[in-house]
Structures are given as structure tokens and as C-alpha cells.
Amino acid sequence: MDDRKVIYYTDELHDEFSTFTTDPPYIDGSYDYERRSGIKRFMNFFLYRIVMYPIVVLYALIVFRQKIVGMEKLKPFKGKGIFLYGNHTQPLGDALLQTRLTFPRRTYIIVHPNNLKVPVFGKMVPALGGLPIPDDKAAYKNFLAAVNGRVTEGNPLVIYPEAHIWPYYTGIRPFVDTSFLYPVSLQAPVFCFVNTYKKTRIRKRPKMVTYIEGPFYPEKEGSPKVNRKLLRDKVYARMCELAKNSDVNVIEYIKKEENNG
């Protein structure tokens, strides 16, 4: 558990407070987003289903005592491609716990290239559905094809639009609408999920309750630029409401200007 009691920030859009730092790998046009070879497909299945998912369940129940509210909202969309947008409050937890939301369907998730350098776990990220953000035009073309392909095939794709990790933060930070271009272009349903934190009588670490809401649909008429903002605003407003279910602040976040710092 994060031992920090207070964190001072200056920029809600760009400040990063993960305790893990590294030089991320450069993702160029040679990066294999598709992983279609026989051995890679086997590793995808083996690592995701046999190795990691049982660990994820134990991690969720033992470490966070996670409860998920609203999974029934996803059932009518079984076999259909959807996007899920969540708040970014756990360095490892956000990468793992999102897999429980749509089980037994596997999720794909857009990740920062830093995740590929996490000790032990990093090498498994691609097999677990991680799609690292590209660094050049050639990689972006392959990345976009992978995003569109996975959703078109009927898979859930997870995005953390806040982009930066603020451990145990109980609000929703403003985020840009760039990533909402994906569901707008595919006319795909969108859901949001918010991890909230609840007091417990016995343990220092709060209980995590995850709320799922949706679906939200992109507008069919109008420009993509306008429609992605409209969709972002609907999702952001609902996430802010769901975040109010937290009842404990593990870490206090203070803007430096307010502290004269």
C-alpha cells in the first residue's frame, strides 16, 4: 500500500505519481500488435486464462476485497465490441483488475510503454492484451489497426483516459477527448467504470468497490471532433457522480498554489 499521506500537484492533466519509473521502450513500426503467430496465440491463451486470471481473482479479493457493481449492464453486449473507460488510481491494480469486469471475455487494454518494463509482469503485458501507445507514424498505423480490429472482432477494450496514475485518488481528473475518437469512428457502445474506496473497520487498506455504468452511444450525425467531445462529456459527468461513492481519503491531494508551495 502507498505510504504517502499527502501529495502536492500542479497539473491535473500531466502530473504522474506512480512510484514506478523507468525509461520506456520506443514503440516503432516493427512492434507486433497483432500477435497472430501460433506460439504467440498459445501464450496469449495460456498466460491470460491459466496463469494470470486466477492470480487476478486472488489479488482482487485478498488485497482490495473488490466488489463489482453493475456487471449485469454488460451482459447484453456479450460478443459485441465495446469500450470501457476507467479512473486511474492503482499502478498494478488497474492493469489487472479490469480483466474481472467482462469475464469470461478477455479484455484488451491501451497501456503506456512503461508497462513493458515492469519487472516480471512487463514481459507478459502483450500476451495479456496490452496495446502500448505508439511513438511514430508507422507504429500508430499498426496500433490503430489493432484497436479497431479487436473491437470489430467483438472484444472489450479498456482505456484509462486520465493517462497518469494518482494512487487512491477519489475524484475524477479532467481528461481530453482524444481517445473517444475510437468509439466514434466505430460507432461502438461505451461504458465507464470507477474504482471507489470504502472504509473498513479492521484493515488500514480500504475496500475497493467498482461501479460500472452505461451504455453511452456516440452520435451518428455531426463531425467526429464534435461527437467525441460530446461522448467524453457524458462519460466524464457520470464518472464524477460514481466517484462520490468513495468515503475515505487514503492520500490527500493538494494543489501547490493553494499551499503557497
N, C-alpha and C positions, 0 to 999 in steps of 0.2 A: 504493500500500500504506500502511496505517496506521503512522505512525512512533512511536506511543506504545509505551513498553516496559512501563509499569506503570499500572494503573487501579485506583483505590480506590473501593469501592462500599459502600453501606449497606443497600440493599433489593433483593434479587434479583428481586422481583416488579415493581418500578416504576422502577428506575434505567434511564436511557436514555443510551447512549454513542455514538450516531451523531454524526458531525461535521457533518451537515446539519441545520440548524434553521430553522424558518420559522413564520409564523402560518398554521395550516391553514385551508382554506375551511370554511364552515359547510355541512354537508350536510343540507338540509331536504327536505320533501316534493316539491319541484319537480325534484330531481335525477333524471335519466333513467338508471335502472339497466338498462332493457330494450334500448335502442339498436336498435329494430326498424325504423326508417325505412330506405328504400333506400340513401341516401347513407351512413348510419352503418354499415349492414351491409357495404357495399362497403369502407369504411375499415377495419372490423374485419378483413376478409379481407386487404386489401392490406397494412396495416401489420404484421399478425401473420405472415402467410406469406411475403410478398415482401420486406419491408423488415427487420423485426426478427429473424426466426428465423435467417437467415444470419449476422447480426451476433452473435447469442447464441452460435452454434456457434464462431465465431472467438474471441469473448471467453472462452468456457469453455476452449478448447484452448490459446490463447496466454497468457492471464493466469493461469489456475489449473491448466492441464493436467488438467482434471477427468476423472476416471474414474467411471463409474456401475456399481455392483454390485447386481444383483438386479432388473433391469428385466424379466426373464422372469416374475417374480411378478405383474406387471401384465397380461400378455398374455391370460390367461383372462377378463379383465374388460373387454376391448375392447367399446365400445359400451354399457357399463354405467356408471351414475353412481357415483363413488367419492369419498371424501375422503382427502386426503394431508396429514399433519401433519409439519412440519419444524422444525429448530432455526434460530434467527435470528441469523446471525453476519456477514452482509455487507450493507451499505446498498444497493448497487446489485445485487450478485450474486444476492441472494435473490429479487429481483423478476424477474430474467431467467433464471437458470439452471434454475429449477424447470420451465420450459417444455420442457426436454430429457427430462424423466422419462417423459413419456407420448407423445412424438412418434410418429406424426403427428397424434395427437389434440391439440387445443388445450386448454389449462387455463384455468380462471378462478381468481382469487386474491383473498382478502379483504385489503384494504390500509388503512393509516392514511391519512386525508385529506391528510397532509403530502406524500404521494407525488404528489398532483396539482399541487404547486408546485415540483417538481424541475425545474430549467432544461432545456428542450427535451424531455426524456423525459416530464415530467409531463403534458403535453397528450396524449400517446399512451396514458397509463395506461388510460383506459376502453376504447379500441379493442383493447388488449392483454389484456383480460379482468379488469382491476382493478375490484373492487367495494368502494368506500370505506365505512368504518364510519359509520353514520348518527348524526345529532346530535339528532333529535327523533322523536316517535312516528310521524308521517306518513312520514318517511324510513325508519324501521325497518320499517314495514309493506311498503314497496316493496323494501327490502333483503332482507327475509326471503323475499319472493315470488321475487326474483331468484336467491337461493341455492337455494331449493327447486326453482325452475324449471330452472336449469342442470343440477342433478344429476339431476332426473327425466328430462330430455332425454337423459341418458347421458353427461354431461361430467364430467371430473375437476375437483375444487375443492380448492385449496391453502389451508392455514391455517398461520400461524406462531403457535402458542399462547403462546409466551413473550412475544409482543407487542412487546418492546423489543429493540433491536439491541445486542449485545455483540460487537464485532468480534473474530473469530478465537477466541472462547471455545470451549474444548474439552470442557466439561461440558454437562449439560442442567440448566437452571434450573427450579425448581418453577413450575408453571403451573396456573391454575384450570381447572375443568372446564366452564365456561360454553359454549365453542364445541363441545363434544361433544354438546350438545343437538340439533344439526343432524342428524348421522347417526343418533342415537337416534330422532328423530321420523320420519325417512325409512326407518329400518331399512336403511341403506346400508353397504356394506363400507368399512373404514378401513385405510389404510396409513400407515406413518411412513417418513420419510427423514431421515438425519443426515449433514450435511456434516462430514467429518473432515479433519484436516490432517496431512500426512506430510512428513518431512524430505526435502530434495533436496541432492545434493552440489554442484550448480552454482549454483543460484539462491537468493537470500535469501527470496523468497516460497515458502511451502510448496506442495506439490501438494495438490489437493482430491480426496478420494475420497468419493463419495456412496453410502451404503448404503440400500437400500430393504427394508422388512420388512412382512409382512402376508400375508393379510388378517386383520383383527380385526373381530369382529362384535358389534354391540350385543345385549344380552339382549332377548328378546322378552317376557318376563314381568317384572312388577315396575313400580315407579314410574319415570318419566323421570328424576327427580332422582337416584335411586339408580343407575340404569343409566348415566347419563352419567359419574358418578364411577367406576364400575367400568371403563368403557371408557377413561376418561382414565388410570386407574392402570395398565391393561395396556399402553397405548401409552407412557406415561412410563417404565415399567420397561424396556421394550425399547429405547427411545431411549437410556437411560442405558448399557445394555450396548453398543450400537453406538458410542457416543461414546468408548468405551475404545480404539477403533482409532486415535485420534489419537496421534502420538508426538512432537509438538513444541508448545511454547507460544510463540507469537509475542508475545503480550501476557500479562503476569502480572496476575491479578485478586486483589486483597487486600481483605478486609473491614476497614473502618476501625476497628472495635472491637479487632480483632486487632493493629492497628498503633498503638493508643492515639491514633488521629487523629480 
